[in-house]
């Protein structure tokens, strides 16, 4: 065995994991750019003379773009397939608007760029989730966990790098420079995910005659819209999407206002503020695979309930106690439990989704997430302008705590092999 192959084997880069590696690398990059942007928000606010609400609207418009693109992205993933090509386009799309934000001083134009950012970013998720579900049907929670760990790795790298670079460069130079690697990353993902090895990873399924087939059949347009109608009235899917929306609401609010909390209220340096933001993401890297594996073995309900309660408590204590030396603890707990929710909720909703519509159910979920994510920065900014920034964090903690009431009405999904036998028409 050559040295390179040996290193790849140690890292888990095997033929079986090729899809997982490719999707995870790309997902990390789609989160690196937005996390870079969050730490730059206080500087953009100061240079453009914005209020907290106007600053929050920048993030809200990006979430609106994600909301608009959610269901169409799911339709594209389910009806067209070619997931590797969709992921390549999404990566190319993500970086371009950031360059134009870096060269513009017009607030309206910046809002338009933020809208386009959200659309490109959300194009990624339905195709990526469908690809993982196809490749690893028995390990959905685990693969989703690693997928989101990669996202948090990107989220952790962004603020740390931008906080360091702000010592030498302005926010404009950072945004313009950050947009360039997108095209190179898109080519890498195209190469990783279009190869014959990655295409052959899907486990055998049985068709209606009991014969094994490696190909996943795409629904017809009529079948698709009939299934989509069922999705829109399914109470489990709607409740799971609503809980995901509340989680996204909280995450969007924290990302938007934690940098201002650190730099404007506590007068921390950009580097220290970036380091604190990185703590949240580092614990998220650890949380994904752990929560996904626990969910695969014991069911998602306990994981979701514990995560919602623990995250709301950590946010409240962070703001109420306001003790800097405890921030590491509170931010770590907050990041671990907040980000442990995402892979579990995604795997849960894909378990209850009708066959052949996994991309669309993800698109629906991410549309609702984006809608809630769009509310948090604008509403949180209004609360901060009216009563002070601390009350924004109290509000986020309360909303997340109350969302636990929704979990009571959820039905546990069919697990593992039972689900696979049902999809294949077996008893």
Secondary structure, 3 states (H helix, E strand, C coil): CCHHHHHHHHCCCCCCCHHHHHHHHHHHHHHHHHHHHHHHHHHHHHHHCCCHHHHHHHHHHHHHHHHHHHHHHHHHHHHCCCHHHHHHHHHHHHHHHHHHHHHCCCHHHHHHHHHHHHHHHHHHHHHHHHHHHHHCCCCHHHHHHHHHHHHHHHHHHHHHHHHHHCCCCCHHHHHHHHCCHHHHHHHHHHHHHHCHHHHCCCCCEECCCCCEECCCCCCCHHHHHHHHHHHHHCHHHHHHHHHHHHHHHHHHHHHHHHHHHHHHHCCCCHHHHHHHHHHHHHHHHHHHHHHHHHHHHHCHHHHHHHHHHHHHHHHHHHHHHCCHHHHHHHHHHHHHHHHHHHHHHHHHHHHHCCCCCHHHHHHHHHHHHHHHHHHHHHHHHHHHHHHCHHHHHHHHHHHHHHCHHHHCCCCCCCCHHHHHHHHCCCC
